[in-house]
Amino acid sequence: MTDPITVLLADDQALLRSAFKVLVDSEPDMRVVAEAADGAQAIELARLHIPAVVLMDIRMPGTDGLAATRAICSDPALAAVRVVMLTTFEVDEYVVQSLRAGASGFLGKGAEPDELLAAIRIAAAGEALLSPAATKGLIAKFLAAQPTAAPVPAREAMRLEALTGRERQVLVQVAGGLSNDEIGERLSVSPLTVKTHVNRAMAKLGARDRAQLVVIAYESGLVRPRTDQFP
């Protein structure tokens, strides 16, 4: 039997944490190992327990979820920890800041129980997570801090030089929100081959997971946001 997915809950609302704990602990393949009421406590408990996944509220008093995520994801001792941001507002500038800080994705607090449990499993597996209510272009919209025609800093563009042509192709598809199966079908290769290319791209670019690959793809200029896909 495999070890359960360990989860750290970080939210300043005790009632919400209790509800999440009951839900998570009801699953045979996961368990809550600690609860934090603010970001500072989340950092401390993450270092103590090294959970597989942290469910992190963005807005908390004192050290907020963004600062806590940045601290957790920049700590080499916590390299295996995945952070999923919980937010009341799914279209939120803090979402992209969280992804830049190292979060694996985000989920609205109004998500269904099954969606929350699926999010934990997806993050634990190292996949990028976007809430079902979010469009595939959401990250691109908020990463477009500069006009489309703005030049990309040379240091960002240089990050891609280590990639092979095929790895770049796969990275473009990952940035579009496609799964390994979808990418494989589009490029006429097997999903396993796609996974290999994704893993190699992550290693070469120093990305924690697919969410980080998406950020790098846009910040490096490999993929440009389409201005016509947003209202």
C-alpha positions as CSV (number, residue, x, y, z in Angstrom):
1,M,0.0,0.0,0.0
2,T,1.4,3.4,-1.0
3,D,1.8,6.1,1.6
4,P,-1.1,8.6,1.8
5,I,-0.8,12.1,0.3
6,T,0.0,14.4,3.3
7,V,-1.7,17.8,3.3
8,L,-1.2,21.0,5.2
9,L,-4.2,23.4,5.4
10,A,-3.4,27.1,5.6
11,D,-6.4,29.4,6.1
12,D,-7.3,31.9,8.7
13,Q,-10.9,30.7,8.9
14,A,-11.1,27.8,11.4
15,L,-14.5,26.6,10.2
16,L,-13.2,26.3,6.7
17,R,-10.1,24.4,7.8
18,S,-12.3,22.0,9.8
19,A,-14.5,21.4,6.8
20,F,-11.4,20.7,4.6
21,K,-9.9,18.5,7.2
22,V,-13.0,16.3,7.4
23,L,-13.1,16.0,3.6
24,V,-9.5,15.2,3.2
25,D,-9.3,12.7,6.1
26,S,-12.3,10.9,4.7
27,E,-10.2,9.8,1.7
28,P,-8.1,6.6,2.2
29,D,-5.2,8.0,0.1
30,M,-4.7,11.3,1.9
31,R,-4.5,12.8,5.4
32,V,-4.1,16.2,7.0
33,V,-0.9,16.5,8.9
34,A,-1.2,20.1,10.1
35,E,-3.3,23.3,10.1
36,A,-2.0,26.8,9.9
37,A,-4.0,30.0,10.6
38,D,-1.6,32.3,8.8
39,G,1.3,32.3,6.4
40,A,4.1,32.4,9.0
41,Q,2.6,29.3,10.7
42,A,2.3,27.6,7.3
43,I,6.0,28.1,6.6
44,E,6.9,26.8,10.0
45,L,4.6,23.7,9.7
46,A,5.7,23.0,6.1
47,R,9.3,22.8,7.3
48,L,8.3,20.6,10.2
49,H,6.1,18.1,8.3
50,I,7.2,18.5,4.7
51,P,3.7,17.7,3.3
52,A,3.1,16.6,-0.2
53,V,0.6,19.4,-0.8
54,V,-0.2,22.7,0.9
55,L,-3.7,24.2,0.4
56,M,-2.9,27.9,0.8
57,D,-5.4,30.7,1.2
58,I,-4.1,33.8,-0.6
59,R,-5.5,36.4,1.8
60,M,-4.5,35.9,5.4
61,P,-3.5,38.4,8.1
62,G,0.2,39.0,8.8
63,T,2.2,36.9,6.4
64,D,-0.2,36.3,3.5
65,G,-0.4,33.2,1.3
66,L,1.7,34.8,-1.5
67,A,4.6,35.5,0.8
68,A,4.3,32.0,2.4
69,T,4.2,30.3,-1.0
70,R,7.3,32.2,-2.1
71,A,9.2,31.1,1.1
72,I,8.1,27.5,0.8
73,C,8.8,27.1,-2.9
74,S,12.2,28.8,-2.6
75,D,13.4,26.5,0.2
76,P,15.5,23.7,-1.2
77,A,14.5,21.5,1.7
78,L,10.9,21.8,0.6
79,A,11.5,21.1,-3.1
80,A,9.0,18.2,-3.1
81,V,6.2,20.3,-1.6
82,R,3.4,21.5,-3.9
83,V,1.3,24.5,-3.2
84,V,-2.3,24.9,-4.4
85,M,-3.7,28.4,-3.8
86,L,-7.2,28.8,-2.6
87,T,-9.0,32.0,-3.6
88,T,-12.4,33.5,-3.4
89,F,-11.7,35.4,-6.7
90,E,-10.6,33.1,-9.5
91,V,-9.7,36.0,-11.8
92,D,-7.1,37.6,-9.5
93,E,-3.8,39.2,-10.1
94,Y,-2.4,37.4,-7.1
95,V,-3.0,34.1,-8.9
96,V,-0.2,34.7,-11.4
97,Q,2.0,36.2,-8.6
98,S,1.5,32.9,-6.8
99,L,2.4,30.9,-9.9
100,R,5.6,33.0,-10.2
101,A,6.3,32.3,-6.6
102,G,6.2,28.6,-7.3
103,A,2.6,27.5,-6.7
104,S,1.3,24.6,-8.8
105,G,-2.0,26.2,-9.4
106,F,-5.1,27.5,-7.8
107,L,-8.7,26.6,-7.0
108,G,-11.7,28.7,-6.0
109,K,-13.1,28.2,-2.5
110,G,-16.4,27.5,-4.0
111,A,-15.2,24.4,-5.7
112,E,-17.0,21.1,-5.3
113,P,-15.6,18.6,-2.8
114,D,-14.6,16.2,-5.7
115,E,-12.7,19.1,-7.4
116,L,-10.8,19.9,-4.2
117,L,-9.8,16.2,-3.8
118,A,-8.8,16.0,-7.4
119,A,-6.7,19.1,-7.1
120,I,-4.7,17.6,-4.2
121,R,-4.0,14.5,-6.3
122,I,-3.1,16.4,-9.4
123,A,-0.7,18.7,-7.5
124,A,0.9,15.7,-5.6
125,A,1.5,14.1,-9.0
126,G,3.4,17.2,-10.2
127,E,0.8,18.4,-12.7
128,A,-0.3,22.0,-13.2
129,L,-3.7,22.8,-11.8
130,L,-6.2,25.2,-13.1
131,S,-9.7,25.5,-11.7
132,P,-12.3,24.1,-14.0
133,A,-13.9,27.6,-13.9
134,A,-10.7,29.2,-15.3
135,T,-10.1,29.5,-19.0
136,K,-6.9,28.1,-20.5
137,G,-5.8,31.6,-21.3
138,L,-6.2,33.0,-17.8
139,I,-2.5,32.8,-17.0
140,A,-1.6,34.4,-20.3
141,K,-4.0,37.3,-19.6
142,F,-2.3,38.2,-16.3
143,L,1.2,37.5,-17.5
144,A,0.7,40.0,-20.2
145,A,2.0,42.9,-18.0
146,Q,3.8,44.3,-21.1
147,P,2.2,45.1,-24.5
148,T,2.3,42.2,-26.9
149,A,5.0,44.1,-28.9
150,A,7.2,44.7,-25.9
151,P,10.7,43.2,-26.2
152,V,11.4,40.2,-24.1
153,P,14.5,40.7,-21.8
154,A,17.5,38.8,-23.2
155,R,18.0,36.9,-20.0
156,E,14.5,35.4,-20.2
157,A,14.8,34.5,-23.9
158,M,18.2,32.8,-23.1
159,R,16.5,30.4,-20.7
160,L,15.2,28.5,-23.7
161,E,18.6,27.9,-25.4
162,A,19.1,24.6,-23.6
163,L,15.9,23.1,-25.1
164,T,15.8,21.0,-28.2
165,G,13.4,21.9,-31.0
166,R,11.0,19.2,-29.9
167,E,11.1,20.3,-26.3
168,R,10.2,23.8,-27.4
169,Q,7.3,22.4,-29.4
170,V,6.0,20.5,-26.3
171,L,6.5,23.6,-24.1
172,V,4.3,25.6,-26.4
173,Q,1.5,23.0,-26.1
174,V,1.9,22.8,-22.3
175,A,1.5,26.6,-22.2
176,G,-1.7,26.2,-24.1
177,G,-3.1,24.0,-21.3
178,L,-3.0,20.7,-23.2
179,S,-2.6,17.4,-21.4
180,N,0.1,14.8,-22.4
181,D,-2.5,12.8,-24.3
182,E,-3.6,15.9,-26.2
183,I,-0.1,17.0,-27.0
184,G,0.8,13.5,-28.1
185,E,-2.1,13.4,-30.5
186,R,-1.2,16.9,-31.9
187,L,2.5,16.0,-32.4
188,S,1.9,12.4,-33.4
189,V,3.9,10.9,-30.6
190,S,3.0,8.8,-27.5
191,P,1.9,10.4,-24.2
192,L,5.0,8.8,-22.6
193,T,7.3,10.5,-25.1
194,V,5.6,13.8,-24.3
195,K,6.1,13.2,-20.6
196,T,9.8,12.6,-21.2
197,H,10.1,15.9,-23.1
198,V,8.2,17.7,-20.4
199,N,10.4,16.3,-17.6
200,R,13.5,17.2,-19.6
201,A,12.3,20.7,-20.1
202,M,11.5,21.1,-16.4
203,A,15.0,19.9,-15.5
204,K,16.7,22.2,-18.0
205,L,14.6,25.2,-17.0
206,G,14.6,24.6,-13.3
207,A,10.8,24.4,-13.2
208,R,9.1,22.7,-10.2
209,D,6.2,21.5,-12.3
210,R,4.0,22.2,-15.4
211,A,2.6,25.4,-13.9
212,Q,6.2,26.8,-13.8
213,L,6.7,25.8,-17.4
214,V,3.7,27.8,-18.4
215,V,5.1,30.9,-16.7
216,I,8.5,30.5,-18.3
217,A,6.9,30.0,-21.7
218,Y,5.2,33.4,-21.5
219,E,7.9,35.3,-19.7
220,S,10.5,34.1,-22.2
221,G,8.5,35.2,-25.1
222,L,8.2,31.7,-26.6
223,V,4.4,32.1,-26.3
224,R,2.6,35.4,-26.7
225,P,-0.8,36.2,-25.2
226,R,-3.5,36.6,-27.9
227,T,-5.3,39.9,-27.3
228,D,-8.4,38.7,-29.2
229,Q,-9.1,35.8,-26.8
230,F,-10.1,38.1,-23.9
231,P,-13.2,40.3,-23.7
